[in-house]
Amino acid sequence: MEIKGSWHTAVSTAQRDQLANRYLPAETTDAGVYVVGWYPIDLWSSSALCPFLESLRSQAGKIFEELGRRTLPYVLTITRAASSQCTVMNAARRVINPADVHQESTGSRRVVR
């Protein structure tokens, strides 16, 4: 798994350069997840989100064709909470309510019900 913030200079290339070319071979696997945190700041308008995600999906297709490695890009829209009730939205626009996320007593793994 590779994670980048939307402001990172390598956000457009890390899926290939880091995840597909470095981390997957090092772990002897051919599948990984690329996550981008999308923070609504002046340089990253919401109108740029869809073309950006489409470019990552296109890049994932080329990575599979050229390298035989499967990467799956996700873009998480992360906003500042307007109230004490926080929500997190993913690129598919599924809202995850914090009340549905709980800590398992056996460890620090988070589970969504």
Contacts in CASP RR format, 6 or more apart in sequence:
PFRMAT RR
TARGET T0000
AUTHOR 0000-0000-0000
METHOD contacts of the structure
MODEL  1
MEIKGSWHTAVSTAQRDQLANRYLPAETTDAGVYVVGWYPIDLWSSSALC
PFLESLRSQAGKIFEELGRRTLPYVLTITRAASSQCTVMNAARRVINPAD
VHQESTGSRRVVR
1 19 0 8 1.000
1 23 0 8 1.000
1 32 0 8 1.000
1 33 0 8 1.000
1 34 0 8 1.000
1 35 0 8 1.000
2 14 0 8 1.000
2 15 0 8 1.000
2 18 0 8 1.000
2 19 0 8 1.000
2 23 0 8 1.000
2 33 0 8 1.000
2 34 0 8 1.000
2 35 0 8 1.000
3 34 0 8 1.000
3 35 0 8 1.000
3 36 0 8 1.000
3 37 0 8 1.000
4 10 0 8 1.000
4 11 0 8 1.000
4 14 0 8 1.000
4 34 0 8 1.000
4 35 0 8 1.000
4 36 0 8 1.000
4 37 0 8 1.000
5 11 0 8 1.000
5 36 0 8 1.000
5 37 0 8 1.000
5 38 0 8 1.000
5 39 0 8 1.000
6 36 0 8 1.000
6 37 0 8 1.000
6 38 0 8 1.000
6 39 0 8 1.000
6 41 0 8 1.000
6 44 0 8 1.000
7 39 0 8 1.000
7 41 0 8 1.000
7 43 0 8 1.000
7 44 0 8 1.000
8 14 0 8 1.000
10 17 0 8 1.000
10 18 0 8 1.000
11 36 0 8 1.000
12 55 0 8 1.000
12 56 0 8 1.000
12 59 0 8 1.000
14 34 0 8 1.000
15 34 0 8 1.000
15 56 0 8 1.000
15 59 0 8 1.000
15 60 0 8 1.000
15 63 0 8 1.000
15 71 0 8 1.000
15 73 0 8 1.000
16 59 0 8 1.000
16 63 0 8 1.000
16 71 0 8 1.000
19 32 0 8 1.000
19 34 0 8 1.000
19 71 0 8 1.000
20 63 0 8 1.000
20 67 0 8 1.000
20 69 0 8 1.000
20 71 0 8 1.000
21 67 0 8 1.000
23 32 0 8 1.000
24 30 0 8 1.000
24 31 0 8 1.000
24 32 0 8 1.000
24 69 0 8 1.000
24 71 0 8 1.000
30 68 0 8 1.000
30 69 0 8 1.000
30 70 0 8 1.000
31 69 0 8 1.000
31 70 0 8 1.000
31 71 0 8 1.000
31 72 0 8 1.000
32 69 0 8 1.000
32 70 0 8 1.000
32 71 0 8 1.000
32 72 0 8 1.000
33 71 0 8 1.000
33 72 0 8 1.000
33 73 0 8 1.000
33 74 0 8 1.000
34 56 0 8 1.000
34 60 0 8 1.000
34 71 0 8 1.000
34 72 0 8 1.000
34 73 0 8 1.000
34 74 0 8 1.000
35 73 0 8 1.000
35 74 0 8 1.000
35 75 0 8 1.000
35 76 0 8 1.000
36 52 0 8 1.000
36 56 0 8 1.000
36 73 0 8 1.000
36 74 0 8 1.000
36 75 0 8 1.000
36 76 0 8 1.000
37 75 0 8 1.000
37 76 0 8 1.000
37 77 0 8 1.000
37 78 0 8 1.000
38 44 0 8 1.000
38 49 0 8 1.000
38 52 0 8 1.000
38 75 0 8 1.000
38 76 0 8 1.000
38 77 0 8 1.000
38 78 0 8 1.000
39 78 0 8 1.000
39 79 0 8 1.000
40 46 0 8 1.000
40 77 0 8 1.000
40 79 0 8 1.000
46 77 0 8 1.000
49 75 0 8 1.000
49 77 0 8 1.000
49 91 0 8 1.000
52 75 0 8 1.000
53 73 0 8 1.000
53 75 0 8 1.000
53 91 0 8 1.000
56 73 0 8 1.000
56 75 0 8 1.000
57 73 0 8 1.000
59 71 0 8 1.000
59 73 0 8 1.000
60 70 0 8 1.000
60 71 0 8 1.000
60 72 0 8 1.000
60 73 0 8 1.000
63 69 0 8 1.000
63 70 0 8 1.000
63 71 0 8 1.000
64 70 0 8 1.000
64 71 0 8 1.000
74 90 0 8 1.000
74 91 0 8 1.000
75 90 0 8 1.000
75 91 0 8 1.000
76 88 0 8 1.000
76 89 0 8 1.000
76 90 0 8 1.000
76 91 0 8 1.000
77 89 0 8 1.000
77 90 0 8 1.000
77 91 0 8 1.000
78 88 0 8 1.000
79 89 0 8 1.000
81 87 0 8 1.000
85 98 0 8 1.000
86 98 0 8 1.000
87 95 0 8 1.000
87 96 0 8 1.000
87 97 0 8 1.000
87 98 0 8 1.000
88 95 0 8 1.000
88 96 0 8 1.000
88 98 0 8 1.000
89 95 0 8 1.000
89 96 0 8 1.000
90 96 0 8 1.000
96 112 0 8 1.000
100 112 0 8 1.000
100 113 0 8 1.000
101 110 0 8 1.000
101 111 0 8 1.000
101 112 0 8 1.000
101 113 0 8 1.000
102 110 0 8 1.000
102 111 0 8 1.000
102 113 0 8 1.000
103 110 0 8 1.000
104 110 0 8 1.000
104 111 0 8 1.000
END
